[in-house]
Amino acid sequence: MRRFSLGSESSSYHGQQFLDVSEKVLPKISPSIARYIGRQVYKNEGDIRDCVSIGKLVRKNDGTEEIAEIIGTITKYGDQQDK
């Protein structure tokens, strides 16, 4: 699996465009949750591939709290890989 890069890459998409693309790359997730993931990843200067990686970890009934926990864990332990 690809190493998560939240906060380490700049995106080629900006703002609304990033949210639209995140919705398209996460077709099995509801549009509102896909956009939530997109907003969080964009806010952390992540890459659209991070949206896909997070989307693979999200379960059908997960809400924003569970997704925030997933992103927090990825961010926390992703930083430790650089050491």
KEMIKE-641956 format. One line per 3 residues: number of its first residue (from 1); for each residue y, x, z of C-alpha. Coordinates in steps of 0.05 Angstrom, whole numbers. Example, Ala and Ser with C-alpha at 12.3 -4.5 7.8 and 13.67 -1.06 7.14 Angstrom:
BEGIN
1> -90,246,156; -21,273,143
END
This chain:
BEGIN
1> 0,0,0; 70,23,-16; 111,50,42
4> 165,0,63; 234,24,47; 280,-24,83
7> 347,9,88; 331,70,46; 342,48,-26
10> 400,14,-62; 384,-47,-103; 397,-58,-176
13> 410,-132,-160; 470,-158,-122; 481,-218,-78
16> 461,-284,-109; 422,-248,-163; 378,-214,-110
19> 363,-281,-78; 345,-312,-146; 298,-255,-162
22> 266,-257,-93; 251,-331,-104; 219,-315,-171
25> 175,-258,-145; 150,-301,-87; 125,-363,-124
28> 73,-381,-70; 126,-384,-16; 176,-441,-9
31> 243,-427,-42; 280,-430,24; 233,-380,57
34> 235,-335,-5; 311,-335,-2; 310,-321,73
37> 266,-260,60; 313,-240,3; 374,-245,48
40> 343,-204,103; 318,-150,56; 385,-148,19
43> 423,-143,86; 380,-83,104; 394,-51,36
46> 321,-60,16; 289,-64,-52; 261,-126,-87
49> 192,-94,-78; 202,-101,-3; 208,-176,-13
52> 140,-175,-48; 109,-133,7; 136,-179,62
55> 114,-240,22; 43,-215,23; 45,-214,99
58> 74,-284,107; 26,-341,123; 36,-411,97
61> 63,-439,162; 107,-380,181; 180,-396,194
64> 242,-353,200; 223,-328,270; 156,-302,247
67> 186,-270,185; 241,-237,226; 186,-209,271
70> 149,-181,209; 213,-150,182; 230,-121,250
73> 161,-89,256; 164,-61,186; 233,-32,199
76> 213,-3,266; 148,30,244; 173,47,174
79> 225,93,206; 170,130,244; 133,148,180
82> 191,195,162; 179,237,225
END
